[in-house]
Each structure stands twice: as C-alpha cells, then as structure tokens.
Amino acid sequence: MSDTSPTTPVPEPFRVSDGDLDDLASTLAKTMAEVRQHGVILDRLGSELDPAPAADQEADGASAAGADDARQADDPASVFILALGGEAYAVELAALSDWVNYLFLPVYGREISTTRPWCAQWHEHPEAVARLHALWLAWQQFTDTEAGLSGPSTWHRDHLDQALVHLRAPDGPFAACTTSPTRPNHRVLATPAPEQSGMTA
C-alpha cells in the first residue's frame, strides 16, 4: 500500500552573494551588541523594580522594611563601573566592551596617531574604562526615545566630544602605548603613591 499523504516541498536554499556577506556580518554583530545592551538595561530595570506583590507588602510593614534594607545592602550604591566589584564588574565590562568594539570604535575611532593615541588593551587602563563607561551610560540615556529628538545631539556635544578630548590626548591614559600597529606596546602609566599619614621626615 503506497503512502498518499501530501509531502511538504523542500524549500530552495537561500543564497547570499559574497559581496553582501560582509554587510550581513556587520549588521548581525551590531544587532547582537544591541541585544546584549538591552539585556543589561533590562537586568538593571528588573533589579530596581520591587518583585513582591502588593498583598505581601501590606501583610507586615516591619518585615517589608527589613526586606528593603537587605535588598539595598545587596544592590550596588552606584551604576558606575568603578563602584562595582567581582562578577558585577566583569559583566559590566563585557557589556561595555561590546559597545566599544561594535559601535564606538567603528564610528568614532578615527585614525591612531601620536597626537590621538589609542590602546587595543584599553580595558586595562582604569581611566579609560571609567571614561568609556560614563560615556556609554550617557549614550544609553540620550539615545532613548524619552530623551527626545535632540538627545543624540546633546550626547555628542556634552559627552562624546569631551570624552574624546581626554581619552585621545597625547598625555591621556594611552600616552605610554605605542601607536604603531607593527610595533604594539602597552603600558599603564604609574600613578602617584598615596600619602602615608603619621610618617616623619
């Protein structure tokens, strides 16, 4: 007895020309970076919302106040990366790296020179991490729809331009790093030692 059930036709394979593969890969990388950034934002928003139902909140005011105190003790005092430690710092640095690699550098990287240095190991320069993270936080705020139509312009004027002046300055955080790609050199500049109190001359 033969099988009379209708067979589903096999779709033809989809082919992309080689010229379009680079554009497709670039678009995919940017989309993946945006998805990661949205995930970080959603995680932050989720941690700020109170997950307890209203009935639980009304049940016992004292226990709710105690839970709020415990939650505040667990939450970081700041969203700034330098206030984070351990795994929270690593997660935030990974998200920042995606933004730097897939959005910031391709658009605003410019040519590397002695007057505009850059270090491929920027994540090992604490000042660079701090400035780039602050720039990324502002980018998230000013590219949101709630920032209005002038938000991106405000971000460029008030945040990006100022950050680039300090990051890419000849005496900035990358001053000790070689700018030549054929002779890479990475060195974090020494910082002043903290003053010792109670020491006599």
WOQUIRA-V17778 format. One record per run of one state. SS is the DSSP state (H for helix, E for strand, - for the rest). FROM is the first residue (numbers start at 1). TO is the last residue. If there is no record, write none. Layout:
((SS FROM TO) (SS FROM TO))
This chain:
((- 1 17) (H 18 48) (- 49 53) (H 54 59) (- 60 60) (H 61 74) (- 75 80) (H 81 83) (- 84 85) (H 86 108) (- 109 121) (H 122 124) (- 125 125) (H 126 142) (- 143 144) (H 145 147) (- 148 150) (H 151 167) (- 168 177) (E 178 178) (- 179 180) (H 181 183) (- 184 184) (E 185 185) (- 186 201))
